[in-house]
Amino acid sequence: MLCSRASGLPLFEPTLYALTELRARNRSAATIQQALRSIMVLYLALDRLGIDLADRLGQGKLLEAGEIEEIVRACRLPLPAFTSEEAGQPLRRSTVVSLERVRMRSPAVETADVDPGTAAIRLHYIRGYLKWRVDTQLLKLSGSQRGAAYAHLRSTADVVHRALEERTPASRSRNLTGQRQGMSEEALARVLEVIKPDYPDNPWKGEHARERNALIVRWFIDLGLRRGELLGVKIPNINFQGNEVLIERRADDPDDPRINQPNAKTYDRLLPLSDELTRLTHRYITGHRRAKEGSRKHTFLFVAVATGAPLTLSSLNKVFVVLRRKCPDLPDDLSPHVLRHTWNDHFSEIMDQQGVSEETEKKMRSRLMGWSETSGTAAIYTRRHVQRKAREVSLAMQRKLNKEPSNEP
């Protein structure tokens, strides 16, 4: 819930919006939190502008040009910027009504901008919330109040919505050189070496932690899962006779005691498990997991070493923090998502070796990753493979033009 800084009580309209618009559509807790954080940015900006949104809507108005610019600027700032003494001061009215004054704000006092994708997400949720507020106000108008007042507020809201949409930054960068890719074969081999429970320089202490963390990394490498998908796996989801696991999306699972519940972002799907991965998983369940008394209160696969409670997102992140810190020769960006990229690289290589058509490959990849068949997400996860193939083609063209012999194996 989004609460007032002054009273500590939940704000009525944002809470109602979260219940009727977000939870009613089965949005996950993480999505609702992200939406409310964006609405928080809106309210902080409105506080600085001295705007009471309910009062504005009651007058049949919404936002002026300079106010839109100020809200867009606020969406580009990191949240700590709003807690500074200067950020908490209300703006003078002259800076609110003048679009030129807002645009000419001195850059010397600006804070470093957040990622354009973050600003885009904030503006996306702000547009949705303002639309909901306007629609709610329009529904309150009685028959005698309809007509000119209704049409004016409706047209004003459309203009504001369009203005915010036009000012939403593109979330994807044109710089392709620094984007996340999968690991090299050498780096992957090194990871598989150091996570072995009996490896002398294994970064974790204790037999339970070593076996559990090795299994976690193997699940990421072998299946290309997201963090929320892995932490959401329950023992009943695993078919040990058929070597399969059901990746299931359960928004707001009542049986999950974790405050920040991990969740699958993609579609439900049934994934095959290798004999080796099935064997290691069964050994963990019947061994170290069963020995923890707290693990008997739930059916989640991976548990905390100390308590046996379901493993949290923060604890999972710490597994990779320790792995990177204790093994400095591993990639600096090693994470579950990098392993997801690595899985997709290996999938592309096998598809090439088997001569699978591009269309069939796309459908198979989308099926295993939980995307729709028409999704364009696959391009994000195949950068290293595409880059390698593009390099080979470019060198082949250069050799042909220069009539050089091929040095490729």
C-alpha positions as CSV (number, residue, x, y, z in Angstrom):
1,M,0.0,0.0,0.0
2,L,1.0,3.6,-0.6
3,C,1.0,5.5,2.6
4,S,1.0,9.2,3.6
5,R,4.4,10.6,4.8
6,A,2.6,12.8,7.3
7,S,0.1,10.3,8.9
8,G,1.5,7.0,7.9
9,L,-2.0,5.9,6.8
10,P,-2.7,4.4,3.4
11,L,-3.8,6.9,0.6
12,F,-7.3,6.1,-0.3
13,E,-7.3,6.5,-4.1
14,P,-4.0,4.6,-4.8
15,T,-5.2,1.8,-2.5
16,L,-8.5,1.6,-4.3
17,Y,-6.8,1.6,-7.6
18,A,-4.4,-1.2,-6.6
19,L,-7.4,-3.3,-5.4
20,T,-9.8,-2.7,-8.2
21,E,-7.5,-2.4,-11.2
22,L,-4.3,-4.3,-10.4
23,R,-5.2,-7.1,-8.0
24,A,-8.5,-7.7,-9.8
25,R,-6.5,-8.5,-12.9
26,N,-4.3,-11.0,-11.0
27,R,-1.2,-8.9,-11.1
28,S,1.7,-10.1,-9.0
29,A,2.8,-8.5,-5.8
30,A,6.0,-7.2,-7.6
31,T,3.9,-5.6,-10.3
32,I,1.6,-3.9,-7.8
33,Q,4.6,-2.6,-5.9
34,Q,6.2,-1.2,-9.1
35,A,2.9,0.5,-10.0
36,L,2.5,2.0,-6.5
37,R,6.1,3.3,-6.6
38,S,5.4,5.0,-9.9
39,I,2.2,6.6,-8.4
40,M,4.4,7.7,-5.4
41,V,6.6,9.6,-7.8
42,L,3.5,11.3,-9.2
43,Y,2.3,12.3,-5.8
44,L,5.7,13.6,-4.7
45,A,5.8,15.7,-7.9
46,L,2.2,16.9,-7.3
47,D,3.2,17.9,-3.7
48,R,6.1,20.0,-5.0
49,L,3.7,21.6,-7.5
50,G,1.1,22.3,-4.8
51,I,-1.6,20.4,-6.7
52,D,-4.5,18.6,-5.0
53,L,-5.5,16.1,-7.7
54,A,-9.0,15.6,-6.3
55,D,-9.6,19.3,-6.3
56,R,-8.4,19.7,-9.8
57,L,-10.7,16.9,-11.1
58,G,-13.6,18.4,-9.2
59,Q,-13.0,21.6,-11.2
60,G,-13.0,19.6,-14.4
61,K,-9.3,20.2,-14.9
62,L,-6.2,17.9,-14.8
63,L,-2.7,19.2,-15.6
64,E,-1.2,22.1,-17.4
65,A,1.8,22.0,-19.8
66,G,4.4,23.1,-17.3
67,E,3.1,20.6,-14.7
68,I,3.4,17.8,-17.2
69,E,7.0,18.7,-17.9
70,E,7.7,18.7,-14.1
71,I,6.1,15.3,-13.7
72,V,8.1,13.9,-16.6
73,R,11.3,15.4,-15.1
74,A,10.5,13.8,-11.7
75,C,10.1,10.4,-13.4
76,R,13.8,10.6,-14.5
77,L,15.1,11.2,-11.0
78,P,16.2,8.5,-8.6
79,L,13.9,8.2,-5.5
80,P,16.5,9.5,-3.0
81,A,16.4,12.8,-4.9
82,F,12.9,13.3,-3.5
83,T,14.0,13.0,0.1
84,S,16.6,15.8,-0.1
85,E,15.7,19.1,1.6
86,E,15.5,20.9,-1.7
87,A,13.4,18.3,-3.4
88,G,10.9,18.5,-0.5
89,Q,10.3,22.3,-1.0
90,P,7.2,23.3,-3.0
91,L,7.7,25.1,-6.2
92,R,6.7,28.7,-6.6
93,R,3.5,29.1,-8.6
94,S,5.3,31.0,-11.4
95,T,7.4,27.9,-12.1
96,V,4.3,25.8,-12.3
97,V,2.3,27.7,-14.9
98,S,5.2,28.6,-17.1
99,L,6.4,25.9,-19.5
100,E,9.4,27.9,-20.4
101,R,10.6,28.3,-16.8
102,V,10.3,24.6,-16.2
103,R,12.4,23.8,-19.3
104,M,15.0,26.4,-18.4
105,R,15.6,24.9,-15.0
106,S,19.3,25.1,-14.2
107,P,21.1,21.8,-15.0
108,A,23.5,22.5,-12.1
109,V,21.0,21.3,-9.6
110,E,19.9,18.3,-11.5
111,T,20.5,14.8,-10.1
112,A,21.8,12.0,-12.4
113,D,18.9,10.5,-14.3
114,V,17.7,6.9,-13.9
115,D,17.7,4.5,-16.7
116,P,15.3,5.5,-19.6
117,G,13.5,2.2,-19.1
118,T,12.8,3.0,-15.5
119,A,11.4,6.4,-16.4
120,A,9.3,4.8,-19.2
121,I,7.8,2.3,-16.7
122,R,6.9,5.1,-14.2
123,L,5.2,7.1,-16.9
124,H,3.3,4.1,-18.1
125,Y,1.8,3.5,-14.6
126,I,1.2,7.2,-14.1
127,R,-0.8,7.4,-17.3
128,G,-2.9,4.4,-16.3
129,Y,-3.6,5.8,-12.8
130,L,-4.5,9.3,-14.1
131,K,-6.9,7.7,-16.7
132,W,-8.5,5.7,-13.9
133,R,-8.9,8.9,-11.8
134,V,-10.5,10.7,-14.7
135,D,-12.8,7.9,-15.5
136,T,-13.9,7.7,-11.8
137,Q,-14.6,11.4,-11.8
138,L,-16.6,11.2,-15.0
139,L,-18.8,8.4,-13.6
140,K,-19.6,10.7,-10.6
141,L,-21.2,13.3,-12.9
142,S,-24.9,13.3,-12.7
143,G,-27.2,13.7,-15.7
144,S,-27.5,17.5,-15.3
145,Q,-23.7,17.8,-15.0
146,R,-23.0,15.9,-18.1
147,G,-22.6,17.5,-21.5
148,A,-20.1,20.4,-21.6
149,A,-18.3,19.5,-18.3
150,Y,-18.0,15.8,-19.3
151,A,-16.7,16.6,-22.7
152,H,-14.2,19.2,-21.4
153,L,-12.7,16.8,-18.8
154,R,-12.6,14.0,-21.3
155,S,-10.8,16.0,-23.9
156,T,-8.4,17.4,-21.4
157,A,-7.6,14.0,-20.1
158,D,-6.9,12.8,-23.7
159,V,-4.5,15.7,-24.2
160,V,-2.6,15.0,-21.0
161,H,-2.5,11.2,-21.7
162,R,-1.1,11.9,-25.2
163,A,1.4,14.5,-23.8
164,L,2.8,12.0,-21.3
165,E,2.9,9.2,-23.9
166,E,4.9,11.4,-26.3
167,R,7.4,12.3,-23.5
168,T,7.9,8.7,-22.5
169,P,11.6,7.8,-23.4
170,A,12.4,4.8,-25.5
171,S,13.2,1.9,-23.1
172,R,15.7,0.3,-25.5
173,S,19.1,1.7,-26.1
174,R,20.6,2.0,-29.5
175,N,24.0,1.1,-28.0
176,L,24.4,-2.7,-28.7
177,T,27.9,-3.1,-27.4
178,G,27.2,-3.0,-23.7
179,Q,24.1,-5.1,-23.5
180,R,23.8,-8.3,-21.5
181,Q,24.9,-11.5,-23.2
182,G,25.5,-15.1,-22.3
183,M,28.8,-16.4,-21.0
184,S,31.6,-17.9,-23.0
185,E,32.3,-21.6,-22.9
186,E,35.4,-21.1,-20.8
187,A,33.5,-19.1,-18.2
188,L,30.7,-21.6,-18.0
189,A,33.1,-24.4,-17.5
190,R,34.7,-22.5,-14.7
191,V,31.4,-22.0,-13.0
192,L,30.5,-25.7,-13.2
193,E,33.9,-26.4,-11.7
194,V,33.8,-24.1,-8.7
195,I,30.2,-25.0,-7.7
196,K,30.9,-28.7,-7.2
197,P,30.3,-29.4,-3.5
198,D,33.7,-31.2,-3.1
199,Y,35.7,-28.5,-5.0
200,P,38.5,-27.3,-2.6
201,D,37.8,-23.6,-3.3
202,N,34.0,-23.9,-3.2
203,P,32.8,-20.4,-2.1
204,W,30.1,-21.6,0.3
205,K,30.5,-23.1,3.8
206,G,28.5,-26.1,5.0
207,E,27.3,-29.2,3.2
208,H,23.7,-28.0,2.8
209,A,24.7,-24.6,1.3
210,R,27.2,-26.2,-1.1
211,E,24.7,-28.8,-2.4
212,R,21.8,-26.5,-2.6
213,N,23.6,-23.7,-4.3
214,A,25.2,-26.1,-6.8
215,L,21.7,-27.4,-7.6
216,I,20.4,-23.9,-8.0
217,V,23.0,-23.0,-10.5
218,R,22.4,-26.2,-12.4
219,W,18.7,-25.5,-12.6
220,F,19.5,-22.0,-14.1
221,I,22.0,-23.4,-16.6
222,D,20.0,-26.5,-17.7
223,L,16.5,-24.8,-17.8
224,G,17.1,-21.1,-18.4
225,L,14.6,-20.1,-15.7
226,R,14.0,-16.7,-14.1
227,R,14.6,-16.2,-10.4
228,G,10.9,-16.1,-9.6
229,E,10.3,-19.2,-11.5
230,L,13.0,-21.2,-9.7
231,L,11.9,-20.0,-6.3
232,G,8.3,-20.8,-7.1
233,V,8.9,-24.5,-7.9
234,K,7.2,-26.8,-5.4
235,I,8.0,-30.5,-4.9
236,P,4.6,-31.6,-6.2
237,N,5.4,-29.7,-9.5
238,I,8.2,-32.3,-10.1
239,N,7.4,-35.6,-11.8
240,F,10.3,-37.8,-10.9
241,Q,9.0,-40.7,-12.9
242,G,8.5,-38.7,-16.0
243,N,11.5,-36.4,-15.5
244,E,9.4,-33.2,-15.8
245,V,8.7,-30.1,-13.9
246,L,5.8,-27.7,-14.1
247,I,6.7,-24.0,-14.1
248,E,3.5,-22.5,-12.7
249,R,2.5,-18.9,-12.3
250,R,0.8,-18.3,-8.9
251,A,0.2,-14.6,-8.3
252,D,-0.3,-13.9,-4.5
253,D,0.0,-17.6,-3.5
254,P,-1.7,-17.8,0.0
255,D,0.7,-20.7,0.9
256,D,3.8,-18.5,0.3
257,P,5.0,-16.9,3.6
258,R,7.5,-14.6,1.9
259,I,6.7,-10.9,2.0
260,N,8.1,-10.3,-1.5
261,Q,6.7,-13.3,-3.2
262,P,8.8,-14.5,-6.2
263,N,6.6,-15.3,-9.2
264,A,6.8,-16.4,-12.8
265,K,6.4,-13.6,-15.3
266,T,5.7,-15.9,-18.3
267,Y,3.2,-18.6,-19.2
268,D,2.9,-21.9,-17.4
269,R,4.9,-24.7,-19.1
270,L,6.1,-28.2,-18.6
271,L,9.9,-28.6,-18.9
272,P,11.9,-31.9,-19.2
273,L,14.6,-32.7,-16.7
274,S,17.7,-34.7,-17.5
275,D,18.4,-37.9,-15.6
276,E,21.3,-36.2,-13.8
277,L,19.3,-33.1,-12.8
278,T,16.4,-35.3,-11.6
279,R,18.8,-37.4,-9.5
280,L,20.5,-34.4,-7.9
281,T,17.2,-32.8,-7.1
282,H,15.8,-36.0,-5.5
283,R,19.0,-36.3,-3.4
284,Y,18.6,-32.8,-2.2
285,I,15.0,-33.3,-1.2
286,T,15.5,-36.5,0.6
287,G,18.8,-35.3,2.2
288,H,19.6,-31.8,3.4
289,R,16.1,-30.4,2.7
290,R,14.3,-33.0,4.8
291,A,16.7,-32.5,7.7
292,K,15.4,-29.0,8.2
293,E,12.4,-28.9,10.5
294,G,11.0,-25.7,8.9
295,S,10.8,-27.4,5.5
296,R,7.9,-29.6,6.7
297,K,5.7,-26.5,6.8
298,H,5.7,-25.9,3.1
299,T,6.5,-27.7,-0.3
300,F,8.8,-25.1,-1.9
301,L,11.9,-26.9,-3.4
302,F,14.7,-24.6,-2.2
303,V,14.9,-23.7,1.5
304,A,17.0,-21.5,3.8
305,V,20.0,-23.3,5.4
306,A,19.3,-22.0,8.9
307,T,15.5,-22.2,9.1
308,G,14.2,-24.4,6.3
309,A,11.8,-21.6,5.3
310,P,11.3,-21.0,1.5
311,L,14.4,-19.4,0.0
312,T,13.9,-15.6,-0.6
313,L,14.9,-13.5,-3.5
314,S,17.5,-11.6,-1.4
315,S,19.1,-14.9,-0.3
316,L,19.2,-16.1,-3.9
317,N,20.9,-12.9,-5.0
318,K,23.4,-13.3,-2.2
319,V,24.4,-16.8,-3.6
320,F,25.6,-15.1,-6.7
321,V,27.2,-12.2,-4.8
322,V,29.3,-14.6,-2.8
323,L,30.1,-16.6,-6.0
324,R,31.4,-13.5,-7.8
325,R,33.3,-12.2,-4.8
326,K,35.0,-15.5,-3.8
327,C,35.8,-16.3,-7.4
328,P,37.1,-13.1,-9.0
329,D,38.0,-14.9,-12.3
330,L,34.3,-15.4,-13.0
331,P,32.4,-12.7,-15.1
332,D,31.6,-9.6,-13.1
333,D,28.0,-9.7,-14.3
334,L,27.3,-13.4,-13.4
335,S,23.7,-13.7,-12.4
336,P,20.7,-15.9,-13.0
337,H,19.7,-13.7,-16.0
338,V,23.1,-14.1,-17.5
339,L,22.7,-17.9,-17.2
340,R,19.3,-17.5,-18.9
341,H,21.1,-15.8,-21.8
342,T,23.7,-18.6,-21.8
343,W,20.9,-21.2,-22.1
344,N,19.5,-19.4,-25.1
345,D,23.0,-19.3,-26.8
346,H,23.3,-23.1,-26.4
347,F,19.8,-23.6,-27.7
348,S,20.7,-21.6,-30.8
349,E,23.8,-23.6,-31.4
350,I,21.9,-26.9,-31.2
351,M,19.2,-25.6,-33.5
352,D,21.9,-24.7,-36.1
353,Q,23.5,-28.1,-35.7
354,Q,20.2,-29.9,-36.3
355,G,19.3,-27.6,-39.2
356,V,16.0,-26.5,-37.7
357,S,14.2,-23.7,-39.6
358,E,14.1,-20.2,-38.1
359,E,10.3,-20.2,-37.7
360,T,10.3,-23.6,-35.9
361,E,13.2,-22.5,-33.7
362,K,11.4,-19.4,-32.7
363,K,8.3,-21.5,-31.7
364,M,10.3,-24.0,-29.8
365,R,12.3,-21.3,-27.9
366,S,9.1,-19.4,-27.0
367,R,7.6,-22.7,-25.8
368,L,10.5,-23.5,-23.5
369,M,10.9,-19.9,-22.2
370,G,7.2,-19.4,-21.6
371,W,6.6,-16.7,-24.2
372,S,3.8,-16.4,-26.7
373,E,4.7,-17.7,-30.2
374,T,4.4,-14.1,-31.6
375,S,6.7,-12.6,-28.9
376,G,9.8,-10.8,-30.1
377,T,11.6,-11.4,-26.8
378,A,13.8,-14.1,-28.3
379,A,16.0,-11.4,-30.0
380,I,17.0,-10.1,-26.5
381,Y,18.4,-13.5,-25.5
382,T,20.3,-14.4,-28.7
383,R,22.8,-11.5,-28.9
384,R,26.0,-13.5,-28.5
385,H,24.9,-16.1,-31.0
386,V,23.8,-13.6,-33.6
387,Q,27.0,-11.5,-33.0
388,R,29.2,-14.6,-33.6
389,K,27.3,-15.6,-36.8
390,A,27.5,-12.0,-38.0
391,R,31.2,-12.0,-37.4
392,E,31.7,-15.2,-39.3
393,V,29.7,-13.9,-42.3
394,S,31.6,-10.5,-42.3
395,L,35.0,-12.3,-42.2
396,A,33.9,-14.6,-45.0
397,M,32.9,-11.6,-47.2
398,Q,36.2,-9.9,-46.5
399,R,38.2,-13.0,-47.4
400,K,36.2,-13.4,-50.6
401,L,36.8,-9.8,-51.6
402,N,40.5,-10.0,-50.8
403,K,40.8,-13.5,-52.2
404,E,42.3,-14.7,-48.9
405,P,42.3,-18.4,-47.8
406,S,39.9,-19.3,-44.9
407,N,41.5,-19.7,-41.4
408,E,38.2,-20.8,-39.8
409,P,38.2,-24.3,-38.4
